[in-house]
Amino acid sequence: MTDRAVKSAARVLVIGGGYSGQRFARAMARDGAQVWLTERGERARATSENGLHWLRFDASQGAIPQLPEQLSHVLITIPPNSNGRDDALEQLLPDLQGQPLDWVGYLSTTGVYGDSSGAWVNESSETRPTLPRSQARLSCEQAWLRSGLPVQSFRLPAIYGPGRCPFEQLRQGKARLVHKKGQQFCRIHVDDIAGSLRHCMAQAPENRPAIVNVSDHMPCPSTETLGFAAHLLGLKLPPYRRFEDIAGELSPMALSFWADNRRVCNRLLTQTLGYQLLYPSYREGFAASLQEEQQGDGSST
Ligand SMILES: NC(=O)c1ccc[n+]([C@@H]2O[C@H](COP(=O)([O-])OP(=O)(O)OC[C@H]3O[C@@H](n4cnc5c(N)ncnc54)[C@H](OP(=O)(O)O)[C@@H]3O)[C@@H](O)[C@H]2O)c1
């Protein structure tokens, strides 16, 4: 972090305290910030917990009743709703416009680039989303970028980390070793999302690009990552299957993950902006995730 690093004065709201939101919130709280997170559930955690304050918020139901004042940073992790609209933007924009915000982060997806037949894409590449959910995402991302707030959008590939690696599927014999010729997948460890966000918000506003890809250095086939996960566990791999032979057995959602093929360039983040990845590839990331899982440090945080 630079001298502008966000420290104790920061008042941070995480809209959507899910997997990435909680991890980011905990990192910010460790830096000394005051952090509020939203949740939809009935857990009634509207109290403080490890320096985090929980607020009840369901974007389909209305705005946040008691929005904290003097917020400096906001992270939005809520995806588009089933109609492709951004409930959070529609509900919260007027209230957020009244806050002295220095930075707003929006978690988007690399799905907005569509299919490049395995070629590299960067932030200047044309957005040609093929899947309906990626088309919705692009229009929500653009709406946040047009909102007049100091928004940076972070385009993410598959998110992994403790509790989100293929270990449990392998242990239960439910993992599938599927190969599709030429298919590449990109991914990012959840702590590198939190790290990238904190790195970017610490830059001077004029040095913050509107759109940043947050992806690791090693796009590769999923057979490779599954092979390494099995190696870490000392387990045998399931039988090798060709995508063409099993496509008919896959659900529409599972099939959609194979629809696009692209490699996501992270040069803007790692070279121009100088962020150093904690987990340059799934190799370090899987090993650390397994260790954290074994220490019982939490699948959800
Ligand atoms: N997972 C991936 O591999 C991946 C890849 C690329 C991009 N992304 C995107 O990156 C973002 C973060 O991903 P993640 O895996 O950390 O997501 P996550 O764990 O599902 O967290 C999303 C949060 O948004 C909340 N939320 C959803 N709809 C809401 C609504 N209508 N009102 C209030 N809260 C709502 C969820 O609440 P509940 O817990 O109540 O559902 C959850 O706390 C998401 O937008 C996701 O689509 C994910």
The ligand as an SDF file (V2000), in Angstrom:
LIG
                    3D

 48 52  0  0  0  0  0  0  0  0999 V2000
  -17.9850  -16.6190   -7.8850 N   0  0  0  0  0  0  0  0  0  0  0  0
  -17.2810  -16.3840   -8.9780 C   0  0  0  0  0  0  0  0  0  0  0  0
  -16.4910  -17.2200   -9.4360 O   0  0  0  0  0  0  0  0  0  0  0  0
  -17.4000  -15.0470   -9.6710 C   0  0  0  0  0  0  0  0  0  0  0  0
  -16.6790  -14.8040  -10.8310 C   0  0  0  0  0  0  0  0  0  0  0  0
  -16.7350  -13.5460  -11.4100 C   0  0  0  0  0  0  0  0  0  0  0  0
  -17.5340  -12.5570  -10.8600 C   0  0  0  0  0  0  0  0  0  0  0  0
  -18.2670  -12.8540   -9.7420 N   0  0  0  0  0  0  0  0  0  0  0  0
  -19.0950  -11.7700   -9.1800 C   0  0  0  0  0  0  0  0  0  0  0  0
  -18.3280  -11.1540   -8.1750 O   0  0  0  0  0  0  0  0  0  0  0  0
  -19.1780  -10.7420   -7.0950 C   0  0  0  0  0  0  0  0  0  0  0  0
  -18.6910  -11.3670   -5.7920 C   0  0  0  0  0  0  0  0  0  0  0  0
  -18.6750  -12.7620   -5.9390 O   0  0  0  0  0  0  0  0  0  0  0  0
  -18.8200  -13.6900   -4.6410 P   0  0  0  0  0  0  0  0  0  0  0  0
  -18.5820  -15.0690   -5.1180 O   0  0  0  0  0  0  0  0  0  0  0  0
  -18.0350  -13.1130   -3.5330 O   0  0  0  0  0  0  0  0  0  0  0  0
  -20.3820  -13.4930   -4.3780 O   0  0  0  0  0  0  0  0  0  0  0  0
  -21.2950  -14.0000   -3.1630 P   0  0  0  0  0  0  0  0  0  0  0  0
  -20.5300  -14.7650   -2.1560 O   0  0  0  0  0  0  0  0  0  0  0  0
  -22.4810  -14.6610   -3.7930 O   0  0  0  0  0  0  0  0  0  0  0  0
  -21.7440  -12.6120   -2.5290 O   0  0  0  0  0  0  0  0  0  0  0  0
  -22.7000  -11.7850   -3.1390 C   0  0  0  0  0  0  0  0  0  0  0  0
  -23.4240  -11.0450   -2.0360 C   0  0  0  0  0  0  0  0  0  0  0  0
  -24.4790  -10.2640   -2.6200 O   0  0  0  0  0  0  0  0  0  0  0  0
  -25.6470  -10.4590   -1.8270 C   0  0  0  0  0  0  0  0  0  0  0  0
  -26.8400  -10.2160   -2.6180 N   0  0  0  0  0  0  0  0  0  0  0  0
  -27.2070  -10.7910   -3.7670 C   0  0  0  0  0  0  0  0  0  0  0  0
  -28.3900  -10.2800   -4.1840 N   0  0  0  0  0  0  0  0  0  0  0  0
  -28.7670   -9.3750   -3.2600 C   0  0  0  0  0  0  0  0  0  0  0  0
  -29.8840   -8.5390   -3.0880 C   0  0  0  0  0  0  0  0  0  0  0  0
  -30.8930   -8.5040   -3.9790 N   0  0  0  0  0  0  0  0  0  0  0  0
  -29.9520   -7.7200   -2.0210 N   0  0  0  0  0  0  0  0  0  0  0  0
  -28.9680   -7.7360   -1.0840 C   0  0  0  0  0  0  0  0  0  0  0  0
  -27.8830   -8.5260   -1.1710 N   0  0  0  0  0  0  0  0  0  0  0  0
  -27.7830   -9.3360   -2.2460 C   0  0  0  0  0  0  0  0  0  0  0  0
  -25.5520  -11.8990   -1.3730 C   0  0  0  0  0  0  0  0  0  0  0  0
  -26.3850  -12.1130   -0.2860 O   0  0  0  0  0  0  0  0  0  0  0  0
  -26.8590  -13.6020    0.1080 P   0  0  0  0  0  0  0  0  0  0  0  0
  -25.6770  -14.1990    0.8330 O   0  0  0  0  0  0  0  0  0  0  0  0
  -28.0330  -13.3620    0.9540 O   0  0  0  0  0  0  0  0  0  0  0  0
  -27.1720  -14.3120   -1.1880 O   0  0  0  0  0  0  0  0  0  0  0  0
  -24.0730  -11.9770   -1.0190 C   0  0  0  0  0  0  0  0  0  0  0  0
  -23.8280  -11.4350    0.2640 O   0  0  0  0  0  0  0  0  0  0  0  0
  -20.5890  -11.1610   -7.4810 C   0  0  0  0  0  0  0  0  0  0  0  0
  -21.2440  -10.0890   -8.1040 O   0  0  0  0  0  0  0  0  0  0  0  0
  -20.3580  -12.2630   -8.4810 C   0  0  0  0  0  0  0  0  0  0  0  0
  -21.4240  -12.4220   -9.3950 O   0  0  0  0  0  0  0  0  0  0  0  0
  -18.2090  -14.0540   -9.1360 C   0  0  0  0  0  0  0  0  0  0  0  0
  1  2  1  0
  2  3  2  0
  2  4  1  0
  4  5  1  0
  4 48  2  0
  5  6  2  0
  6  7  1  0
  7  8  2  0
  8  9  1  0
  8 48  1  0
  9 10  1  0
  9 46  1  0
 10 11  1  0
 11 12  1  0
 11 44  1  0
 12 13  1  0
 13 14  1  0
 14 15  2  0
 14 16  1  0
 14 17  1  0
 17 18  1  0
 18 19  2  0
 18 20  1  0
 18 21  1  0
 21 22  1  0
 22 23  1  0
 23 24  1  0
 23 42  1  0
 24 25  1  0
 25 26  1  0
 25 36  1  0
 26 27  1  0
 26 35  1  0
 27 28  2  0
 28 29  1  0
 29 30  1  0
 29 35  2  0
 30 31  1  0
 30 32  2  0
 32 33  1  0
 33 34  2  0
 34 35  1  0
 36 37  1  0
 36 42  1  0
 37 38  1  0
 38 39  2  0
 38 40  1  0
 38 41  1  0
 42 43  1  0
 44 45  1  0
 44 46  1  0
 46 47  1  0
M  CHG  2   8   1  16  -1
M  END
$$$$
